[in-house]
């Protein structure tokens, strides 16, 4: 048998076909995930670009603007919530004083028989409140000042109607958080 002889052009043509076949085979394996994962990841990694300094600064500026808007809003929400808690606590203390007056009767003072003053300590010790409410502005769960926080009950001599007014003091404070009638608290 005689060995096959090929011309230079035929060999070149065979080499091209062989290289194309190898290239197609490699692309097929890479796209099917067989053995080509590393090279695919390498290609993806090579195509990735990082953030430029300008882009990074733009992101930081945007975050700073958002923080400048959000932080005061959150502070306002917290202050409003504390004030609402004072109103709710004041109403609860007034209700305790009302229970005391209803159960024990109205007892005006000697100097003014149409005014009765009840402090928070009296309301709690008589059992009309379990304990003094916590002061939302106090530290470490402090409650309101039990001797300074008072409910003043005023009786109208013409019809006997009672009006409740509260002066709500924090522990150690010299001025009240609230000094309002029950009607003012309800209509705020």
C-alpha positions as CSV (number, residue, x, y, z in Angstrom):
1,X,0.0,0.0,0.0
2,X,1.2,3.4,-0.9
3,X,1.2,6.3,1.6
4,X,-1.1,9.2,0.7
5,X,0.6,12.2,-0.5
6,X,-0.9,15.7,-0.1
7,X,0.0,18.9,-1.6
8,X,0.9,22.0,0.5
9,X,-2.4,23.5,-0.2
10,X,-4.3,20.4,0.9
11,X,-2.4,20.2,4.1
12,X,-3.1,23.9,4.8
13,X,-6.8,23.2,4.1
14,X,-6.8,20.2,6.5
15,X,-5.1,22.3,9.2
16,X,-7.7,25.1,8.9
17,X,-10.6,22.5,9.2
18,X,-8.9,20.9,12.2
19,X,-8.4,24.2,13.9
20,X,-12.0,25.2,13.3
21,X,-13.2,21.9,14.6
22,X,-11.1,22.4,17.8
23,X,-12.3,25.9,18.2
24,X,-16.0,24.8,17.8
25,X,-15.4,21.9,20.2
26,X,-13.9,24.3,22.9
27,X,-16.8,26.8,22.5
28,X,-19.3,24.0,22.8
29,X,-17.7,22.7,26.0
30,X,-17.4,26.2,27.5
31,X,-21.1,27.1,26.8
32,X,-22.2,23.7,28.2
33,X,-20.2,24.2,31.4
34,X,-17.8,21.3,30.8
35,X,-14.3,22.2,31.8
36,X,-14.7,25.8,30.6
37,X,-16.0,27.4,33.8
38,X,-12.7,28.7,34.8
39,X,-12.0,30.3,31.5
40,X,-15.5,31.7,31.4
41,X,-15.1,33.3,34.9
42,X,-11.7,34.6,33.8
43,X,-13.3,36.2,30.8
44,X,-16.0,37.8,33.0
45,X,-13.5,39.0,35.5
46,X,-11.4,40.5,32.8
47,X,-14.5,42.4,31.5
48,X,-15.4,43.8,35.0
49,X,-14.6,47.4,35.7
50,X,-14.4,49.1,39.1
51,X,-16.0,52.4,40.2
52,X,-14.1,55.5,39.3
53,X,-13.3,58.0,42.0
54,X,-15.9,60.4,40.5
55,X,-18.6,57.7,40.7
56,X,-17.7,56.8,44.2
57,X,-17.9,60.5,45.3
58,X,-21.3,60.9,43.6
59,X,-22.6,57.9,45.6
60,X,-21.2,59.4,48.9
61,X,-22.8,62.8,48.1
62,X,-26.2,61.2,47.4
63,X,-26.1,59.3,50.7
64,X,-25.1,62.4,52.6
65,X,-28.1,64.3,51.1
66,X,-30.4,61.5,52.1
67,X,-29.0,61.4,55.6
68,X,-29.4,65.2,55.9
69,X,-33.1,64.9,55.0
70,X,-33.8,61.8,57.1
71,X,-32.1,62.6,60.4
72,X,-34.1,65.7,61.3
73,X,-37.3,64.0,60.2
74,X,-36.6,61.1,62.6
75,X,-35.8,63.6,65.4
76,X,-39.2,65.3,64.8
77,X,-41.0,62.0,64.9
78,X,-39.4,61.1,68.2
79,X,-40.3,64.4,69.8
80,X,-43.9,64.2,68.6
81,X,-44.2,60.7,70.0
82,X,-42.9,61.8,73.4
83,X,-45.4,64.7,73.5
84,X,-48.2,62.3,72.6
85,X,-47.1,60.0,75.4
86,X,-47.3,62.9,77.8
87,X,-50.9,63.6,76.7
88,X,-51.8,59.9,77.1
89,X,-50.2,59.7,80.6
90,X,-51.9,62.9,81.7
91,X,-55.3,61.5,80.6
92,X,-54.5,58.3,82.5
93,X,-53.6,60.2,85.7
94,X,-56.8,62.4,85.4
95,X,-58.9,59.2,85.0
96,X,-57.2,57.9,88.2
97,X,-58.1,61.1,90.0
98,X,-61.7,60.8,88.7
99,X,-62.0,57.3,90.1
100,X,-60.7,58.6,93.4
101,X,-63.2,61.4,93.5
102,X,-66.1,59.1,92.4
103,X,-65.2,56.4,95.0
104,X,-64.3,58.7,98.0
105,X,-66.3,61.8,97.2
106,X,-65.3,65.3,96.4
107,X,-63.3,66.8,99.3
108,X,-62.6,70.5,98.8
109,X,-59.9,72.3,100.8
110,X,-60.7,74.5,103.9
111,X,-59.5,77.6,102.1
112,X,-61.6,76.9,99.0
113,X,-64.3,74.2,99.4
114,X,-64.8,74.1,95.6
115,X,-61.2,73.0,94.8
116,X,-59.6,69.6,95.6
117,X,-55.9,68.9,94.8
118,X,-54.8,65.3,94.4
119,X,-51.1,64.5,93.8
120,X,-49.9,61.4,91.8
121,X,-48.7,59.7,95.0
122,X,-52.3,59.8,96.5
123,X,-53.7,58.3,93.3
124,X,-51.2,55.4,93.2
125,X,-51.3,54.7,97.0
126,X,-55.1,54.6,96.9
127,X,-54.9,52.0,94.2
128,X,-56.4,53.9,91.3
129,X,-53.2,53.5,89.3
130,X,-50.9,50.5,89.7
131,X,-47.8,52.6,89.5
132,X,-46.7,56.1,88.4
133,X,-46.5,56.2,84.5
134,X,-43.0,56.3,83.0
135,X,-41.8,59.7,81.9
136,X,-40.9,59.4,78.1
137,X,-38.3,62.1,78.6
138,X,-36.9,60.7,81.8
139,X,-33.7,58.7,81.9
140,X,-33.5,55.0,82.8
141,X,-37.3,54.5,83.0
142,X,-37.9,57.2,85.5
143,X,-41.5,58.1,86.3
144,X,-43.1,61.5,86.8
145,X,-42.6,63.3,90.1
146,X,-45.3,61.9,92.3
147,X,-45.5,64.9,94.7
148,X,-45.3,67.7,92.1
149,X,-47.6,66.1,89.5
150,X,-51.1,67.1,90.7
151,X,-54.7,67.0,89.4
152,X,-56.7,70.0,90.5
153,X,-60.5,69.2,90.6
154,X,-62.7,72.3,90.5
155,X,-66.4,72.1,91.3
156,X,-68.7,74.7,89.7
157,X,-70.9,75.9,92.6
158,X,-73.9,76.6,90.3
159,X,-74.3,73.1,88.8
160,X,-71.8,70.9,90.7
161,X,-69.9,70.0,87.5
162,X,-66.3,69.0,88.0
163,X,-63.4,70.2,85.9
164,X,-60.0,68.4,86.0
165,X,-56.7,70.1,85.4
166,X,-53.3,68.5,85.5
167,X,-49.8,69.8,86.1
168,X,-47.5,67.1,84.8
169,X,-43.9,67.3,86.2
170,X,-40.9,65.1,85.3
171,X,-38.7,63.7,88.0
172,X,-36.5,66.6,89.2
173,X,-38.0,69.2,86.8
174,X,-38.9,72.7,87.9
175,X,-41.5,73.4,85.2
176,X,-44.3,71.2,84.1
177,X,-44.4,69.3,80.8
178,X,-48.2,70.0,80.7
179,X,-50.5,72.3,82.6
180,X,-53.9,71.7,80.9
181,X,-57.5,70.9,81.5
182,X,-58.9,67.6,80.5
183,X,-60.9,69.3,77.8
184,X,-57.7,70.9,76.4
185,X,-56.0,67.5,76.3
186,X,-58.9,65.9,74.5
187,X,-59.3,68.8,71.9
188,X,-55.6,69.3,71.1
